[in-house]
């Protein structure tokens, strides 16, 4: 198993062990490899989160 999936699986295992029943993860929409990892691990895309920023000059 590659590093990113292994770390994600370990995080899920630890969360379950601590009694958590849900997990939220975030990644950039352009990060296709991580989107694939998350989908394979059962995460689903959910609409509604917008991150907005601007430069103050």
C-alpha positions in Angstrom: 0.0 0.0 0.0 1.3 3.4 -0.9 1.9 6.1 1.8 -1.2 8.3 1.4 -3.8 5.4 1.5 -1.9 3.7 4.4 -2.0 7.0 6.4 -5.7 7.5 5.7 -6.5 3.9 6.6 -4.6 4.3 9.9 -6.4 7.5 10.6 -9.7 5.7 10.1 -8.7 2.9 12.3 -7.6 5.3 15.1 -10.9 7.3 14.8 -12.9 4.1 15.1 -10.9 2.9 18.1 -11.6 6.3 19.8 -15.3 5.8 19.3 -15.9 8.2 16.4 -18.6 7.2 13.9 -18.0 9.8 11.2 -14.9 11.3 9.5 -14.6 14.4 7.3 -11.7 14.9 4.9 -10.8 17.7 2.5 -8.7 17.9 -0.6 -8.3 20.1 -3.6 -10.5 19.3 -6.5 -7.5 19.3 -8.8 -5.7 16.6 -6.6 -7.1 13.6 -8.6 -4.9 11.0 -7.0 -6.1 11.9 -3.5 -9.7 12.1 -4.7 -9.3 8.5 -5.9 -7.9 7.4 -2.6 -10.7 9.0 -0.7 -13.4 7.5 -2.9 -11.9 4.1 -2.7 -12.0 4.4 1.1 -15.7 5.2 1.0 -15.6 9.0 1.3 -18.3 10.8 -0.8 -18.1 14.3 -2.3 -20.5 16.7 -0.6 -21.4 20.1 -2.1 -21.6 23.3 -0.1 -18.0 24.2 1.1 -16.5 27.3 -0.5 -13.1 28.6 0.5 -12.7 32.2 -0.5 -9.7 34.4 -0.2 -8.3 37.6 -1.5 -5.0 39.5 -1.3 -5.1 42.7 0.7 -3.0 45.4 -0.9 
